[in-house]
């Protein structure tokens, strides 16, 4: 076999449509462009999204404002007042909060906020505490312990 014997597989190459070569060719007179109109004329190629001069959809729709922070960490939030459901002296971890139905899943980090009052000493383990929540837990005689952050890539 020589290089000049090589060729494409039969049927893989299709002959181009030869338009404007007389009526008997089947593509004469209008050369497959129909009659009149912008598309029938030379240079009548329109860009994608062109709507015949009408204000295009892309220009009619409002501009997007702002942005979405892809590094945002969403916390499961628990208020201090709800921790009264636990027995005095007990340890409250994310698993205990999930079991009590205060958070949906332990996949998100837990943050304790200061709404409500705490009337018992608890050891609360969470990923984050607001300053006021930490103060309320310690004022009730408990301890607020921060555990390693679940959604923090910057942790060493």
C-alpha positions in Angstrom: 0.0 0.0 0.0 1.3 3.4 -1.0 0.4 6.9 0.3 -1.4 7.7 -3.0 -3.6 4.6 -2.5 -5.0 6.0 0.8 -8.4 7.7 0.8 -11.4 8.4 2.9 -13.8 5.5 3.6 -16.6 5.2 1.0 -19.5 7.5 1.9 -17.7 9.5 4.5 -17.1 12.5 2.2 -20.1 14.2 0.8 -19.9 16.5 -2.3 -20.8 20.1 -1.6 -24.1 21.5 -2.9 -23.5 23.3 -6.1 -26.1 26.1 -6.2 -26.9 28.5 -8.9 -26.0 26.1 -11.8 -29.3 26.1 -13.6 -32.9 24.9 -13.0 -32.2 21.3 -13.9 -29.7 21.0 -11.1 -32.5 21.5 -8.6 -30.7 24.4 -6.9 -31.1 27.1 -9.6 -33.0 30.4 -9.8 -33.0 31.2 -6.0 -30.2 28.9 -5.0 -32.0 27.5 -2.0 -32.5 30.9 -0.4 -36.3 31.3 -1.1 -37.7 34.6 -2.3 -36.7 38.1 -1.2 -36.0 39.2 2.4 -32.8 39.8 4.3 -31.7 36.2 4.2 -32.0 36.0 0.4 -29.5 38.8 -0.1 -25.7 38.9 -0.2 -24.3 39.6 3.2 -27.6 38.8 4.8 -26.0 36.8 7.6 -27.3 37.9 11.0 -25.5 37.4 14.3 -26.9 35.0 16.9 -29.7 36.7 18.9 -30.6 39.1 16.2 -34.4 39.8 16.2 -34.8 41.8 13.0 -34.1 45.2 14.6 -36.5 44.6 17.6 -34.7 45.2 20.9 -33.2 41.8 21.6 -34.1 39.7 24.6 -30.6 40.0 26.0 -30.9 43.8 26.1 -34.5 43.8 27.4 -33.7 41.7 30.5 -32.4 43.5 33.6 -28.7 43.5 34.4 -27.5 41.1 37.1 -26.3 43.0 40.1 -23.9 42.0 42.9 -22.2 38.6 43.0 -22.3 35.3 44.9 -19.5 34.6 47.3 -18.4 31.0 46.6 -16.4 30.8 49.8 -19.4 31.7 52.1 -19.9 29.3 55.0 -23.5 28.7 56.0 -24.0 27.9 59.7 -26.8 26.0 61.5 -27.9 28.5 64.1 -29.0 27.7 67.6 -30.1 30.3 70.2 -28.9 30.2 73.8 -32.5 30.1 75.1 -33.2 26.7 73.4 -30.3 25.1 75.4 -32.5 25.0 78.5 -33.9 21.7 77.1 -30.7 19.9 78.1 -30.0 18.7 81.7 -27.8 20.9 83.9 -24.1 19.9 83.7 -24.5 18.0 80.4 -22.3 18.4 77.4 -24.1 19.9 74.3 -22.4 18.9 71.0 -23.7 19.2 67.4 -24.8 15.6 67.6 -26.9 16.3 70.7 -28.4 19.3 69.0 -29.4 17.3 66.0 -30.9 14.5 68.2 -33.0 17.2 70.0 -34.1 18.5 66.6 -32.5 22.0 67.0 -30.4 21.6 63.8 -31.2 19.6 60.6 -27.8 18.1 59.9 -24.3 18.0 61.4 -22.8 18.6 57.9 -23.0 22.4 58.4 -21.0 24.0 61.2 -23.0 25.2 64.2 -23.1 28.7 65.5 -24.6 29.6 68.9 -26.4 33.0 69.1 -27.4 35.0 72.2 -31.2 35.2 71.9 -33.0 34.0 75.1 -31.7 33.3 78.6 -29.8 30.3 79.9 -30.6 29.2 83.5 -28.3 26.2 83.9 -24.6 25.4 83.6 -23.8 23.5 80.4 -20.7 22.7 78.4 -21.5 23.8 74.9 -19.4 22.6 72.0 -19.9 24.5 68.7 -17.9 25.8 65.8 -18.7 29.4 66.5 -20.2 31.6 69.3 -21.4 35.1 69.2 -19.6 37.2 71.9 -22.9 37.8 73.8 -23.8 34.0 73.6 -20.4 33.1 75.1 -20.9 35.6 77.9 -24.4 34.2 78.7 -23.2 30.6 78.8 -20.3 31.5 81.1 -22.5 33.7 83.3 -24.8 30.7 83.9 -21.7 28.8 85.1 -21.1 26.8 81.9 -18.3 26.6 79.4 -18.3 27.5 75.7 -15.8 25.4 73.7 -15.1 26.1 70.0 -14.5 22.9 68.0 -12.6 22.7 64.7 -14.5 24.5 62.0 -16.2 22.2 59.5 -16.4 24.6 56.6 -13.1 26.5 57.2 -10.4 25.8 54.6 -8.0 28.2 56.3 -7.6 26.0 59.4 -4.0 24.9 59.9 
